Structures are given as C-alpha cells and as structure tokens.
Amino acid sequence: MATQEDFPLRIESVPAAWAAERRTEDFLPPGCTVGWQLVYVREGAVEEQCGERRVLLRAGGILLHQPEEVFSMRPVGGIPPEVLRIDFYCTDAAMDRFRGAVFHAEPVEQHDLNWLMKAVGDLYDPPAVPGGRPVPREDVPFGARQQLAIHLENLLILLGRRCKRPRKPTTRVRRERRQAALVEAARAYFAQNLTHEVRIEEICAAVGCTRTQLQQAFRARLRRTALEEFAAMRLDYAAQLLARGATPGEVAAQMGYCSGAYFSQKFRAATGNTPSAYRRMQQGLTARRPNRQQKDKEAPKTSIPESDQKK
C-alpha cells in the first residue's frame, strides 16, 4: 500500500490560472491568496509583494505564495513581463519547505513550465482587466485539468528536491547570495524612487547595510556602483516616458533633473540620441523640418539669370 512518504505532495484542485504578457504600466493590485499560488516569470522582471517583504523576480524566477498571504505585482524595467500564475490547493505535508523560497528555473524544470504556460491558455479565459480572475473554459479536452495538476505536481517535486539538498553552501556561495539579495533589495528601492535623486546613505538605510557592503555587492554582481545602476534605471524610465509621448522638458521636470540641458546630456551619453530624437523615433515621427537656411542651400540652382527669365 502506498504511504504518504511515497506520495508526499498531491494537487487537490486548480481553481484559477493565467499566463499573459503584461504591459510595463500594468500593476496587479494587492490581493490575498486562499490556497497556494505559483508565480513564474518567463520574460522581463517584476517586483512581487509577499506579505511584508518584496521580491524582485527576473526572467526564470519562481516563487510560491502561501495561503492567506497578501500579494501584488508591479513590472520593473522596460521589457513587458510575461508571467504565469497558478492558484492551487495542495496537501500541506510537503509544502512547508516552499515558504519564503525563491528559485531560478533549471533546465530539468523548464519542460513542465513551458507545458503549463501553454496549457493555461487552453483551459482558462484570461481576466478582462488586470487583477481580475480568469474564467475556466467549459469545452476542454478529456483529462486536460488532470494533466495540468500532474505537470504542476512534477514541477513542485523537482523544486522540493532542491530545497532538500543536504550540501552546505560554501562561504563564497553564501557571500554571493547575500550580495545578490542586497542588490535585489536596492534595485527594488530604486524602482520606487525613480522620480528623484537618492543618496548613498538613504539606500543603505533602506536595505540595512553599510556603504562598503553596498558598493562591494554592486561591483561584484553588476560591475558598476549603486548610483551608476540607479542612474541607468532612471534613464530607462525616462526613455519609457518619452516613448509614451512626454516631451523632454516634461520628463526632465518629472524625473527631478536639475535642468533640461543636463537631462539631455545624460540621455545622449547613455543612448546616443537626444531625448527629442529618441521620442520622434519611438513614435514614428518624421525628422525635424529643415530651417530656412537649409531650404536655401537645398533649393535647385538654375543656370538662367533671373533678369533673363523675366524677359
């Protein structure tokens, strides 16, 4: 007879699931989970609220919200994120190991993730508005929902084995993990404060570290300083505003740059284009009209004198 040890994890039901590409301005308002919820980011990056903490999930990131946990989501960066969410009820015997855990998908897990991304679209109609609930379809193939549960079970078993690995991480691995977590926390703070300048002291106070620890983490993980990364994120956000139609002056004022000329200088150094040229390119506008001197230079010259033409 099979025991609970032989089958430690069983999916009881999947009441809702959805997989979609979110626009960079789409936010998922706060909600509360009833059962467990799997979140997987295939492309882009999002900041996910998990109760009292926030987690930056990049492409390939996986986490599980536990029952009755407050969650929300906001896109990060300029790439529209593609996110999979699956609400499910599961036997609790083996789920404790997933509380607070964050994963990055490994090749062996990618098969089930790809299958789930496709199957969810066949089984559920997407929400009408961001934050809404998907609607289960009635006309689905025989056994399709059971297949969904089987693939989800297999994915959780693979993730559970990683949680149970007995190998103790080395000092180097622990240091790298601390640095990665520090960089993620700082970048999440950056994402919330893109419209004004921040000081190193403010960042350190927000993430709970010293100035030396912060700079070491950023140089080790990103090969740049914390303020260089913040400046790059600000310019990425400024580029998004320009692409949406804001003028360079409006962007400079909204982003808190000291002057439009300073913003233009920084933007051109980072992108190779002035803010105005970048805005026109993103909106498909034609180049600036030539001025009168340019028109005079470009006008065709005739070999017949004007006085002869009048005769």
Secondary structure, DSSP 8 states (H G I E B T S, - for coil): ---TTTS---EEEEEEEEEEE--TT--EEEEE-SSEEEEEEEESEEEEEETTEEEEEETTEEEEE-TT-EEEEEE-SSS--EEEEEEEEE-GGGTGGGTT-EEE--HHHHHHHHHHHHHHHHHEE--SSTT---EE-SS--TTHHHHHHHHHHHHHHHHHHHHT------HHHHHHHHHHHHHHHHHHHHHH-TTS---HHHHHHHHT--HHHHHHHHHHHHSS-HHHHHHHHHHHHHHHHHHTT--HHHHHHHHT-S-HHHHHHHHHHHHSS-HHHHHHHHHT-------HHHHHHHS---SS-HHHHH-
